[in-house]
C-alpha cells in the first residue's frame, strides 16, 4: 500500500526548519491537518484545512473522508514520542502513513541541559495527572516533562517541595528552537514564577531532603506507604502475591476486593505500561484507594465501586491477571473471575478464614492450580526481650488458565 497520509514534525522554527523535500509535501497537499499554532505557520495554501478543535476523533473522521488523497498532518517534533502519531497509526494503519520527524522536545531539552537521553526519564503531564510524577521521584533522578501549560512548572515545584524534594534544581525551557526561546532556572522550594510560557518543557534534577518521600518499585512496600484501616495485604504476603501474578509490561490486572488498593497499585508501579482496575464494594475505601494511587504515582488506576458480580458484566475485555483479596469465600466470585480471565492468564487468591480456605481448596481440586501456605512472624518487644509474633496464616491459590 502506498502511503497517502504524511505526518511532518516541526519545531518552533516552523517551515524554516524543514528541508526542500519535506516542504514539497506541504506545498503539494490536498488536505492539511494540524493544531491552530502549527497551521498558522503556513502562510498560504489551497488545501482543505482540518484542525483539532472538535477533538481527535472528529478530526480523524474528517481525515478518513479524504482517504487516498494527499493528506499532510503537521505535528510537534517527533510525532511518535507522546505525539499524535500513535493515534493515527491506530486509526489508519502504519502502511498508510509516512512519518517525517524533527527533533522532539525531549531531544532539544536534553541538548540544552547536556543530559544523555538514556539516563533521563521522559514524561508528559500534558492532559495527564501531575501526580504521575510521584512514581519517578528518587535521589539523583533526572526528569524531562512535557507541560500542560504555563502553570505546570509552578504546580510541579509545589509537588516536589511537598514530597521533600524542595532542593531539586528545575529548569523551564520555553519555545525551544524558536525566536522566543527562553530558559528559567531555580530551586523547587523557592520558585519565583507563578506563570511561564504556555509552550514549555521542564527539566528536573531531583535532590532529596531529609524528609523526602520515595519508594522502591520492588513489590512489598511497607504498610506505612499507604493510607489504610488495617485491612491491607501485609508487605511480605503482597510481595509473594505480586510474584505469583507475574506481571509483564502492558498487561492488565483486576484487583477484586481491593481494600487499600495496594496490589493493583504495586502492579502498576512495576512498569509504566501496566494497567489495573480496582473493584471495591465498600464506598468508604474508594477515597483511600484514590489517594494511595495518586500518592504512589499511579493516578491512572481505575476504580470501580459497587458489587463485583454486578459490575463485571459491564466489561468486555478479559484481564491478563486477577487478584482476589476480598470475597474469596464466595464461589460465585471465584467462578466469575475464572470465566473472565484471558487464556494463559493468572489468577491468585488469598484467604485467611476457614471458609475462604474451604472455597480455595474446592476450586483448586477442579482447576488443578497450586496452593501455598504463607506464614509470617514479625519481631516485637516482650519486656526487655524480643520475640517473633506470628500473623494469621494465608492460604494462597495460584492457577493459570
C-alpha positions as CSV (number, residue, x, y, z in Angstrom):
1,X,0.0,0.0,0.0
2,X,1.4,3.4,-1.0
3,X,1.2,5.9,1.9
4,X,-1.3,8.7,1.4
5,X,-1.0,10.3,4.8
6,X,2.2,12.2,5.6
7,X,2.9,13.3,9.2
8,X,5.5,16.0,9.4
9,X,7.0,17.0,12.7
10,X,8.1,20.6,13.1
11,X,9.9,22.7,15.8
12,X,9.3,26.3,16.7
13,X,11.4,27.2,13.6
14,X,8.3,26.3,11.6
15,X,8.7,25.7,7.9
16,X,12.2,27.3,8.0
17,X,13.4,24.2,9.8
18,X,12.3,21.8,7.1
19,X,14.2,20.5,4.0
20,X,13.1,21.4,0.5
21,X,12.0,17.8,0.0
22,X,9.7,18.0,3.1
23,X,8.3,21.3,2.2
24,X,7.2,19.8,-1.2
25,X,4.8,17.5,0.7
26,X,3.1,20.6,2.3
27,X,3.0,22.5,-1.0
28,X,1.5,19.5,-2.8
29,X,-1.0,18.7,-0.1
30,X,-4.7,18.4,-0.9
31,X,-5.6,18.3,2.8
32,X,-3.7,19.9,5.7
33,X,-4.3,18.9,9.3
34,X,-3.0,20.3,12.5
35,X,-3.5,22.5,15.5
36,X,-4.0,26.2,15.3
37,X,-0.4,27.0,16.3
38,X,1.0,24.7,13.6
39,X,-1.3,25.7,10.8
40,X,-0.6,29.4,11.5
41,X,3.0,28.7,10.4
42,X,1.7,28.0,6.9
43,X,1.0,31.4,5.3
44,X,-0.8,30.3,2.1
45,X,-2.3,27.0,0.9
46,X,-5.0,25.9,-1.4
47,X,-5.6,22.7,0.6
48,X,-8.6,21.8,2.6
49,X,-7.8,22.6,6.2
50,X,-8.8,20.4,9.2
51,X,-7.9,21.2,12.8
52,X,-8.3,19.6,16.2
53,X,-10.8,22.0,17.7
54,X,-13.6,19.4,17.8
55,X,-11.3,16.7,19.2
56,X,-9.2,13.9,17.7
57,X,-12.0,11.6,16.9
58,X,-13.9,14.2,14.9
59,X,-10.7,15.2,13.0
60,X,-9.8,11.6,12.3
61,X,-13.3,11.1,10.8
62,X,-12.8,14.1,8.5
63,X,-9.3,12.7,7.5
64,X,-11.0,9.3,6.7
65,X,-13.3,11.1,4.3
66,X,-10.2,12.0,2.3
67,X,-8.6,8.5,2.2
68,X,-6.3,8.1,-0.7
69,X,-5.8,11.9,-1.3
70,X,-2.6,13.7,-0.4
71,X,-3.2,14.4,3.3
72,X,-0.5,16.1,5.4
73,X,-0.6,16.3,9.2
74,X,1.6,18.9,10.9
75,X,2.7,17.8,14.4
76,X,5.2,18.8,17.0
77,X,8.7,17.4,16.8
78,X,8.7,13.6,16.9
79,X,5.0,12.6,16.3
80,X,5.7,9.2,17.7
81,X,7.0,10.3,21.1
82,X,3.9,11.4,23.1
83,X,2.6,12.9,19.9
84,X,-0.3,12.3,17.5
85,X,1.5,9.6,15.6
86,X,0.3,6.6,17.6
87,X,-3.3,7.6,17.4
88,X,-3.1,8.0,13.6
89,X,-1.4,4.6,13.3
90,X,-4.2,3.1,15.4
91,X,-6.9,4.5,13.2
92,X,-5.4,4.3,9.7
93,X,-2.6,1.7,10.0
94,X,1.1,2.1,9.6
95,X,1.1,1.2,5.9
96,X,-1.0,4.3,5.1
97,X,1.4,6.7,6.9
98,X,4.8,8.3,6.0
99,X,6.4,9.9,9.1
100,X,9.0,12.7,8.8
101,X,10.0,13.6,12.3
102,X,12.0,16.6,13.6
103,X,13.9,16.9,16.9
104,X,11.3,16.5,19.6
105,X,11.1,18.4,22.9
106,X,13.0,15.8,24.8
107,X,15.9,15.8,22.4
108,X,16.0,19.6,22.4
109,X,15.8,19.8,26.2
110,X,18.5,17.1,26.7
111,X,20.7,19.1,24.3
112,X,20.1,22.3,26.3
113,X,20.8,20.5,29.6
114,X,23.7,18.4,28.4
115,X,21.9,15.2,29.5
116,X,22.2,11.8,27.9
117,X,18.6,10.8,27.0
118,X,19.1,7.1,28.0
119,X,19.9,8.4,31.5
120,X,16.7,10.5,31.7
121,X,13.1,9.7,32.5
122,X,10.9,11.4,29.9
123,X,7.3,12.1,31.0
124,X,4.3,14.0,29.9
125,X,1.7,15.8,32.1
126,X,0.0,17.2,29.0
127,X,-3.6,16.3,29.7
128,X,-2.5,13.8,32.4
129,X,-2.5,13.9,36.2
130,X,0.5,15.6,37.7
131,X,0.7,13.0,40.4
132,X,2.1,10.5,37.9
133,X,5.4,12.3,38.6
134,X,5.5,10.8,42.1
135,X,6.4,7.4,40.7
136,X,9.7,8.8,39.4
137,X,10.9,10.7,42.4
138,X,14.1,9.4,43.9
139,X,17.5,10.9,44.7
140,X,19.6,11.9,41.7
141,X,16.8,11.2,39.2
142,X,16.7,13.4,36.1
143,X,13.3,14.1,34.6
144,X,12.1,15.8,31.4
145,X,8.5,16.7,31.4
146,X,6.2,18.0,28.7
147,X,4.0,20.6,30.3
148,X,0.2,21.1,30.0
149,X,0.5,24.9,30.1
150,X,2.3,27.8,31.7
151,X,1.0,27.0,35.2
152,X,2.5,23.5,35.1
153,X,6.0,24.5,36.4
154,X,4.5,26.1,39.5
155,X,2.3,23.1,40.2
156,X,5.3,20.8,39.8
157,X,7.6,22.6,42.1
158,X,4.9,22.6,44.8
159,X,4.6,18.9,44.4
160,X,8.4,18.4,44.6
161,X,8.5,20.6,47.8
162,X,5.6,18.7,49.4
163,X,7.5,15.4,48.7
164,X,10.7,16.6,50.4
165,X,12.5,17.4,47.1
166,X,12.5,21.1,47.6
167,X,16.2,21.4,46.8
168,X,15.7,19.9,43.4
169,X,17.1,22.0,40.5
170,X,14.4,23.0,38.0
171,X,14.8,24.5,34.5
172,X,11.9,25.6,32.4
173,X,12.7,25.7,28.7
174,X,10.3,27.8,26.7
175,X,9.7,27.9,23.0
176,X,12.8,25.8,22.2
177,X,14.2,26.2,18.8
178,X,12.2,29.3,18.1
179,X,12.8,33.1,18.1
180,X,11.3,33.4,21.6
181,X,13.4,30.6,23.2
182,X,14.0,31.3,26.9
183,X,15.2,29.4,29.9
184,X,14.3,29.9,33.6
185,X,16.3,28.2,36.3
186,X,15.7,27.9,40.1
187,X,15.1,25.6,43.0
188,X,11.8,23.9,43.7
189,X,11.3,25.3,47.2
190,X,11.7,29.0,46.3
191,X,10.5,29.0,42.7
192,X,9.6,32.7,42.0
193,X,7.3,32.3,39.0
194,X,3.6,31.7,39.1
195,X,3.4,31.5,35.3
196,X,5.7,30.6,32.5
197,X,5.2,30.5,28.7
198,X,2.4,28.0,27.8
199,X,4.8,26.2,25.5
200,X,7.5,24.8,27.8
201,X,9.4,21.7,28.8
202,X,10.6,21.1,32.3
203,X,13.9,19.6,33.4
204,X,14.3,18.4,37.0
205,X,17.4,17.1,38.8
206,X,15.9,15.5,41.9
207,X,17.7,16.3,45.2
208,X,16.2,14.6,48.2
209,X,15.9,16.4,51.5
210,X,16.0,14.6,54.9
211,X,12.2,14.3,54.9
212,X,11.9,13.2,51.3
213,X,9.3,10.6,50.4
214,X,10.2,8.0,47.8
215,X,9.6,4.3,47.5
216,X,11.2,1.3,45.6
217,X,9.5,-0.2,42.6
218,X,10.1,-3.6,44.1
219,X,6.8,-5.2,45.4
220,X,6.1,-5.3,49.1
221,X,6.1,-1.7,50.1
222,X,5.7,-1.2,53.9
223,X,2.2,-0.6,55.2
224,X,3.4,3.0,56.1
225,X,3.4,3.8,52.4
226,X,-0.4,3.5,52.4
227,X,-3.4,5.2,54.0
228,X,-5.3,2.2,55.3
229,X,-7.6,0.9,58.0
230,X,-5.5,-2.1,58.9
231,X,-7.2,-4.3,56.3
232,X,-4.3,-4.4,53.9
233,X,-2.4,-7.3,52.4
234,X,0.8,-7.3,54.5
235,X,4.0,-6.5,52.7
236,X,5.5,-10.0,52.9
237,X,2.3,-11.6,51.5
238,X,2.0,-8.8,49.0
239,X,5.5,-9.4,47.6
240,X,4.7,-13.1,47.3
241,X,1.3,-12.3,45.7
242,X,2.9,-10.0,43.0
243,X,5.5,-12.6,42.3
244,X,2.7,-15.2,41.8
245,X,0.8,-12.8,39.5
246,X,4.0,-12.5,37.3
247,X,3.4,-9.0,35.8
248,X,4.6,-8.3,32.3
249,X,4.7,-4.9,30.7
250,X,1.5,-3.7,29.2
251,X,-0.7,-6.2,30.9
252,X,-3.9,-5.6,32.8
253,X,-4.8,-6.7,36.4
254,X,-8.1,-6.9,38.1
255,X,-7.8,-6.3,41.8
256,X,-11.0,-7.7,43.3
257,X,-11.9,-6.6,46.8
258,X,-9.1,-4.1,46.6
259,X,-9.2,-2.7,50.1
260,X,-6.5,-0.1,50.2
261,X,-5.6,-0.8,46.5
262,X,-2.1,-2.0,47.4
263,X,-1.8,-4.9,45.0
264,X,-3.2,-3.0,42.0
265,X,-1.0,0.0,42.8
266,X,2.2,-2.1,43.0
267,X,1.3,-3.9,39.8
268,X,1.2,-0.6,38.0
269,X,4.3,0.7,39.7
270,X,6.4,-2.1,38.3
271,X,6.0,-0.8,34.7
272,X,4.5,2.4,33.4
273,X,2.7,0.5,30.7
274,X,0.8,-1.7,33.1
275,X,-2.9,-1.2,33.8
276,X,-5.1,-2.2,36.7
277,X,-8.7,-2.0,37.7
278,X,-9.6,-2.0,41.4
279,X,-13.0,-3.4,42.4
280,X,-14.2,-2.4,45.9
281,X,-17.8,-2.5,47.3
282,X,-17.0,-0.6,50.5
283,X,-17.6,3.1,49.5
284,X,-15.5,4.3,52.5
285,X,-12.4,2.7,50.9
286,X,-12.8,4.3,47.4
287,X,-11.3,7.6,48.5
288,X,-8.5,5.7,50.3
289,X,-7.6,3.8,47.1
290,X,-7.7,7.0,45.1
291,X,-5.4,8.9,47.5
292,X,-3.0,6.0,47.6
293,X,-2.8,5.7,43.8
294,X,-2.0,9.4,43.5
295,X,0.5,9.5,46.3
296,X,2.4,6.5,44.9
297,X,2.4,7.8,41.3
298,X,-0.2,5.7,39.6
299,X,-3.3,8.1,39.4
300,X,-4.5,6.3,36.3
301,X,-5.6,3.3,38.4
302,X,-9.2,2.7,37.5
303,X,-11.5,2.3,40.5
304,X,-14.9,0.6,40.3
305,X,-17.3,1.0,43.2
306,X,-20.1,-1.5,44.0
307,X,-20.7,-5.2,43.9
308,X,-18.2,-7.0,41.8
309,X,-20.7,-9.6,40.4
310,X,-22.9,-6.8,39.2
311,X,-20.0,-4.7,37.7
312,X,-18.2,-7.5,36.0
313,X,-21.0,-7.7,33.5
314,X,-20.0,-4.3,32.1
315,X,-16.5,-5.3,31.0
316,X,-15.9,-6.8,27.6
317,X,-12.2,-7.2,27.7
318,X,-10.5,-10.0,29.7
319,X,-7.7,-9.2,32.1
320,X,-4.3,-10.8,31.9
321,X,-4.3,-11.5,35.7
322,X,-6.7,-11.3,38.6
323,X,-6.1,-11.0,42.3
324,X,-8.9,-11.8,44.7
325,X,-8.3,-10.3,48.1
326,X,-11.9,-9.8,49.2
327,X,-14.9,-12.2,48.6
328,X,-12.7,-15.2,48.4
329,X,-15.1,-17.4,50.4
330,X,-17.9,-16.8,47.8
331,X,-17.6,-19.5,45.0
332,X,-19.6,-17.1,42.7
333,X,-16.7,-14.6,42.9
334,X,-14.1,-17.2,42.1
335,X,-16.1,-18.6,39.2
336,X,-16.9,-15.2,37.7
337,X,-13.2,-14.2,37.8
338,X,-12.2,-17.5,36.2
339,X,-14.8,-17.1,33.5
340,X,-13.5,-13.6,32.6
341,X,-9.8,-14.4,32.8
342,X,-7.9,-14.4,29.5
343,X,-6.3,-17.6,28.1
344,X,-2.9,-18.1,29.7
345,X,-4.0,-15.5,32.4
346,X,-3.0,-16.0,36.0
347,X,-5.5,-15.9,39.0
348,X,-4.2,-15.5,42.5
349,X,-6.5,-15.6,45.6
350,X,-5.6,-15.2,49.2
351,X,-7.7,-16.5,52.1
352,X,-7.3,-16.3,55.9
353,X,-10.6,-17.7,57.2
354,X,-11.7,-21.3,57.3
355,X,-14.5,-20.5,54.9
356,X,-12.1,-19.0,52.4
357,X,-9.7,-22.0,52.8
358,X,-12.5,-24.3,52.0
359,X,-13.5,-22.4,48.9
360,X,-10.0,-22.2,47.6
361,X,-9.3,-25.9,48.1
362,X,-12.5,-26.8,46.3
363,X,-11.6,-24.5,43.4
364,X,-8.1,-26.0,43.3
365,X,-9.5,-29.5,43.0
366,X,-11.5,-28.5,40.0
367,X,-8.8,-26.5,38.1
368,X,-5.5,-28.1,39.2
369,X,-3.8,-24.9,40.5
370,X,-1.2,-24.6,43.2
371,X,-1.9,-23.9,46.9
372,X,0.7,-22.3,49.1
373,X,0.5,-21.5,52.8
374,X,2.3,-18.3,53.8
375,X,3.3,-17.9,57.4
376,X,4.8,-14.7,58.6
377,X,6.1,-13.6,62.0
378,X,7.4,-10.1,62.9
379,X,9.7,-9.2,65.7
380,X,8.3,-7.3,68.7
381,X,9.3,-6.5,72.2
382,X,8.4,-8.7,75.2
383,X,9.6,-6.7,78.1
384,X,13.3,-6.2,77.5
385,X,13.5,-9.1,75.2
386,X,12.5,-9.6,71.5
387,X,10.1,-12.2,70.2
388,X,8.6,-13.1,66.9
389,X,4.8,-12.6,66.8
390,X,3.0,-14.7,64.3
391,X,0.5,-13.2,61.9
392,X,-2.5,-15.1,60.6
393,X,-1.6,-17.7,58.0
394,X,-2.6,-17.1,54.4
395,X,-3.6,-19.8,52.0
396,X,-2.8,-18.7,48.5
397,X,-4.2,-20.2,45.3
398,X,-2.4,-19.7,42.0
399,X,-3.9,-21.1,38.8
400,X,-3.2,-20.4,35.2
401,X,-6.0,-20.7,32.6
